[in-house]
Amino acid sequence: MPDKHDLHAEFPEYKEQIHHLKQHNNHFAVLFNRYHEIDHEIHRIEQGAEVCSDDYLEQQKVQRLHLKDDLYMMIKAAEAAV
């Protein structure tokens, strides 16, 4: 079974920062929601619930990775500001 890449599971040590940023940083919240939409779509594709081309799946995985990198940088910047 394919793994989901929930942001809380990816960065459990930043659970409080993630929650705070979702509540107080609109840009973070938008990226967070987009990340989880893409992650959920990838998970459905990998389970066979949706069908797509291999190229599309790889494109979505790259997009998810870029979003995760952006979100992580925002988490680290918020942590440094405290």
SULRA-V825896 format. One record per residue. N is the residue number from 1. RES is the residue in three letters. PHI is phi in radians with two decimals (999 if undefined). PSI is psi as a letter, one per 20 degrees, with the letter a starting at -180 (999 if undefined). Layout:
n={N N}
res={RES RES}
phi={PHI PHI}
psi={PSI PSI}
This chain:
n={1 2 3 4 5 6 7 8 9 10 11 12 13 14 15 16 17 18 19 20 21 22 23 24 25 26 27 28 29 30 31 32 33 34 35 36 37 38 39 40 41 42 43 44 45 46 47 48 49 50 51 52 53 54 55 56 57 58 59 60 61 62 63 64 65 66 67 68 69 70 71 72 73 74 75 76 77 78 79 80 81 82}
res={MET PRO ASP LYS HIS ASP LEU HIS ALA GLU PHE PRO GLU TYR LYS GLU GLN ILE HIS HIS LEU LYS GLN HIS ASN ASN HIS PHE ALA VAL LEU PHE ASN ARG TYR HIS GLU ILE ASP HIS GLU ILE HIS ARG ILE GLU GLN GLY ALA GLU VAL CYS SER ASP ASP TYR LEU GLU GLN GLN LYS VAL GLN ARG LEU HIS LEU LYS ASP ASP LEU TYR MET MET ILE LYS ALA ALA GLU ALA ALA VAL}
phi={999 -1.15 -1.46 -1.50 -2.00 -0.93 -1.07 -1.15 -1.30 -1.23 -2.28 -1.08 -1.25 -1.96 -0.96 -1.19 -1.11 -1.07 -1.05 -1.07 -1.13 -1.07 -1.41 -2.09 -2.30 -1.06 -1.08 -1.06 -1.07 -1.13 -1.12 -1.04 -1.13 -1.12 -0.98 -1.25 -1.09 -1.15 -1.06 -1.13 -1.10 -1.04 -1.07 -1.11 -1.12 -1.16 -1.45 1.57 -1.31 -2.29 -2.05 -2.73 -1.35 -1.08 -1.08 -1.11 -1.06 -1.11 -1.06 -1.16 -1.13 -1.15 -1.07 -1.07 -1.10 -1.10 -1.11 -1.09 -1.07 -1.10 -1.11 -1.09 -1.09 -1.18 -1.10 -1.13 -1.15 -1.16 -1.13 -1.21 -1.34 -1.40}
psi={p q q q l p h h h h m h i k g g g g g g h h h i o g g g g g h g g g g h g g g g g g g g g h i j h q p r q h g g g h g h h g g g g g g g g g g g h h g h g h g h i 999}
